[in-house]
Amino acid sequence: MSGNSTEQMIVTLLAEGNPVWYVAAMVNRRSHDVYLVGKAAGYPDRTKLRRAVLARGQGRRLAA
């Protein structure tokens, strides 16, 4: 799993409302690392996280 896909998974899991410690366990990373990735995407604001996930999904469809 590449770093980019791991970061996308982190953002998706956080947007679903999962706590940082749970996401860290799922992706086998430290909680602090997960928090930093989430913060860059708008964590703890779940609306911003959902928009980031949605924008990523729309970007894929536009590129295809």
C-alpha positions in Angstrom: 0.0 0.0 0.0 1.6 3.3 -1.0 1.7 6.3 1.2 -0.8 8.2 -0.8 -3.4 5.5 -0.7 -2.8 5.1 3.1 -3.4 8.8 3.5 -6.6 8.6 1.5 -7.7 5.7 3.7 -6.9 7.7 6.8 -9.0 10.7 5.6 -11.9 8.4 4.6 -11.9 6.6 8.0 -11.7 9.9 9.9 -14.5 11.4 7.8 -16.7 8.4 8.7 -16.3 9.4 12.3 -13.8 6.9 13.5 -11.5 8.1 16.3 -7.8 8.7 15.6 -6.6 5.8 17.8 -8.8 3.4 15.8 -7.7 4.7 12.5 -4.0 4.4 13.6 -4.6 0.8 14.5 -6.3 0.1 11.2 -3.5 1.5 9.1 -0.7 0.4 11.4 0.6 3.9 12.2 1.1 6.0 15.2 -1.8 8.1 16.4 0.2 11.3 16.0 1.0 10.5 12.3 -2.7 9.9 11.7 -3.6 13.1 13.4 -1.2 15.1 11.2 -2.6 13.6 8.0 -6.2 14.3 9.2 -5.3 17.8 10.3 -3.9 18.5 6.8 -7.3 17.4 5.4 -9.4 19.5 7.8 -9.7 17.3 10.9 -11.5 17.5 13.3 -14.1 19.2 11.1 -15.9 16.1 9.6 -17.6 18.3 6.9 -14.2 19.4 5.6 -13.0 15.8 5.6 -16.1 14.6 3.7 -15.5 17.4 1.2 -11.8 16.2 0.8 -13.0 12.6 0.2 -15.7 13.8 -2.3 -13.2 16.1 -4.1 -10.8 13.2 -4.4 -13.5 11.0 -5.9 -14.6 13.6 -8.4 -11.0 14.2 -9.4 -10.6 10.5 -10.2 -13.7 10.5 -12.4 -12.6 13.7 -14.2 -9.2 12.2 -14.9 -10.5 8.9 -16.2 
